[in-house]
Amino acid sequence: MELTGLEPALGFIQRSNQTIPISAKTTIVRYRTSPGDRGKVVDFCRDLFRFAEEEEMDVYTLAIMNDIGREDEFVILERYESAEAETRHLESERCVKCLGEIKSMILGHDSVGYEILDV
């Protein structure tokens, strides 16, 4: 998965005064949307990302980055305290709702998980 040519669109990389351990569970997902739907998908994710930043302290990073070379693609960087924290986030009411809203606009995705990523 190539991670060049990205621009921040939504979310947070790290909260101020928060240290992210190198043992954080990290997932990077590249999504492809229906033509012209990337902005709509980002808009649907705003409430979920805001909630995660304010309330889910075991979600260390949740950020969408637009692929500037491909107008219908974006990458999400996710870092969690543990695999269990990732599961809790993905199964939360807000995340399930968001995924339901964007499902018809997503044409495909590639996901790579890391147990340790020191950045």
Contacts in CASP RR format, 6 or more apart in sequence:
PFRMAT RR
TARGET T0000
AUTHOR 0000-0000-0000
METHOD contacts of the structure
MODEL  1
MELTGLEPALGFIQRSNQTIPISAKTTIVRYRTSPGDRGKVVDFCRDLFR
FAEEEEMDVYTLAIMNDIGREDEFVILERYESAEAETRHLESERCVKCLG
EIKSMILGHDSVGYEILDV
1 28 0 8 1.000
1 30 0 8 1.000
1 110 0 8 1.000
1 112 0 8 1.000
3 28 0 8 1.000
3 75 0 8 1.000
5 67 0 8 1.000
5 68 0 8 1.000
5 69 0 8 1.000
6 65 0 8 1.000
6 66 0 8 1.000
6 67 0 8 1.000
6 68 0 8 1.000
6 75 0 8 1.000
7 65 0 8 1.000
7 66 0 8 1.000
7 68 0 8 1.000
8 63 0 8 1.000
8 64 0 8 1.000
8 65 0 8 1.000
8 66 0 8 1.000
9 42 0 8 1.000
9 64 0 8 1.000
9 65 0 8 1.000
9 66 0 8 1.000
9 74 0 8 1.000
10 42 0 8 1.000
10 45 0 8 1.000
10 46 0 8 1.000
10 49 0 8 1.000
10 63 0 8 1.000
10 64 0 8 1.000
11 49 0 8 1.000
11 53 0 8 1.000
11 62 0 8 1.000
11 63 0 8 1.000
11 64 0 8 1.000
12 49 0 8 1.000
12 53 0 8 1.000
12 61 0 8 1.000
12 62 0 8 1.000
12 63 0 8 1.000
13 61 0 8 1.000
13 63 0 8 1.000
13 77 0 8 1.000
14 20 0 8 1.000
14 60 0 8 1.000
14 61 0 8 1.000
15 53 0 8 1.000
15 60 0 8 1.000
18 60 0 8 1.000
20 60 0 8 1.000
20 61 0 8 1.000
20 79 0 8 1.000
22 116 0 8 1.000
22 117 0 8 1.000
22 118 0 8 1.000
23 115 0 8 1.000
23 116 0 8 1.000
24 60 0 8 1.000
24 61 0 8 1.000
24 79 0 8 1.000
24 80 0 8 1.000
24 81 0 8 1.000
24 116 0 8 1.000
24 117 0 8 1.000
25 79 0 8 1.000
25 80 0 8 1.000
25 81 0 8 1.000
25 82 0 8 1.000
25 83 0 8 1.000
25 85 0 8 1.000
25 86 0 8 1.000
25 113 0 8 1.000
25 114 0 8 1.000
25 115 0 8 1.000
26 61 0 8 1.000
26 77 0 8 1.000
26 78 0 8 1.000
26 79 0 8 1.000
26 80 0 8 1.000
26 113 0 8 1.000
26 114 0 8 1.000
26 115 0 8 1.000
26 116 0 8 1.000
26 117 0 8 1.000
27 76 0 8 1.000
27 78 0 8 1.000
27 79 0 8 1.000
27 80 0 8 1.000
27 86 0 8 1.000
27 111 0 8 1.000
27 112 0 8 1.000
27 113 0 8 1.000
27 114 0 8 1.000
28 75 0 8 1.000
28 76 0 8 1.000
28 77 0 8 1.000
28 78 0 8 1.000
28 111 0 8 1.000
28 112 0 8 1.000
28 113 0 8 1.000
28 114 0 8 1.000
29 75 0 8 1.000
29 76 0 8 1.000
29 78 0 8 1.000
29 109 0 8 1.000
29 110 0 8 1.000
29 111 0 8 1.000
29 112 0 8 1.000
30 67 0 8 1.000
30 73 0 8 1.000
30 74 0 8 1.000
30 75 0 8 1.000
30 109 0 8 1.000
30 110 0 8 1.000
30 111 0 8 1.000
31 41 0 8 1.000
31 73 0 8 1.000
31 74 0 8 1.000
31 75 0 8 1.000
31 76 0 8 1.000
31 106 0 8 1.000
31 108 0 8 1.000
31 109 0 8 1.000
32 70 0 8 1.000
32 72 0 8 1.000
32 73 0 8 1.000
32 106 0 8 1.000
32 107 0 8 1.000
32 108 0 8 1.000
32 109 0 8 1.000
33 40 0 8 1.000
33 41 0 8 1.000
33 72 0 8 1.000
33 73 0 8 1.000
33 74 0 8 1.000
33 105 0 8 1.000
33 106 0 8 1.000
33 107 0 8 1.000
34 72 0 8 1.000
34 104 0 8 1.000
34 105 0 8 1.000
34 106 0 8 1.000
34 107 0 8 1.000
35 72 0 8 1.000
36 71 0 8 1.000
36 72 0 8 1.000
37 72 0 8 1.000
37 105 0 8 1.000
38 66 0 8 1.000
38 71 0 8 1.000
38 72 0 8 1.000
38 73 0 8 1.000
38 74 0 8 1.000
40 102 0 8 1.000
40 105 0 8 1.000
41 74 0 8 1.000
41 102 0 8 1.000
41 105 0 8 1.000
41 106 0 8 1.000
42 64 0 8 1.000
42 66 0 8 1.000
42 74 0 8 1.000
44 98 0 8 1.000
44 101 0 8 1.000
44 102 0 8 1.000
45 64 0 8 1.000
45 98 0 8 1.000
45 102 0 8 1.000
47 94 0 8 1.000
47 98 0 8 1.000
48 94 0 8 1.000
48 95 0 8 1.000
48 97 0 8 1.000
48 98 0 8 1.000
49 62 0 8 1.000
49 63 0 8 1.000
49 64 0 8 1.000
51 94 0 8 1.000
52 59 0 8 1.000
52 62 0 8 1.000
52 89 0 8 1.000
53 59 0 8 1.000
53 62 0 8 1.000
56 85 0 8 1.000
56 88 0 8 1.000
56 89 0 8 1.000
56 92 0 8 1.000
58 80 0 8 1.000
58 81 0 8 1.000
58 82 0 8 1.000
58 85 0 8 1.000
58 88 0 8 1.000
58 89 0 8 1.000
59 78 0 8 1.000
59 79 0 8 1.000
59 80 0 8 1.000
59 81 0 8 1.000
59 85 0 8 1.000
59 89 0 8 1.000
60 79 0 8 1.000
60 80 0 8 1.000
60 81 0 8 1.000
61 77 0 8 1.000
61 78 0 8 1.000
61 79 0 8 1.000
62 76 0 8 1.000
62 77 0 8 1.000
62 78 0 8 1.000
63 76 0 8 1.000
63 77 0 8 1.000
64 74 0 8 1.000
64 75 0 8 1.000
64 76 0 8 1.000
65 74 0 8 1.000
65 75 0 8 1.000
65 76 0 8 1.000
65 77 0 8 1.000
66 73 0 8 1.000
66 74 0 8 1.000
67 73 0 8 1.000
67 74 0 8 1.000
67 75 0 8 1.000
72 107 0 8 1.000
78 86 0 8 1.000
79 117 0 8 1.000
80 86 0 8 1.000
80 89 0 8 1.000
89 95 0 8 1.000
END
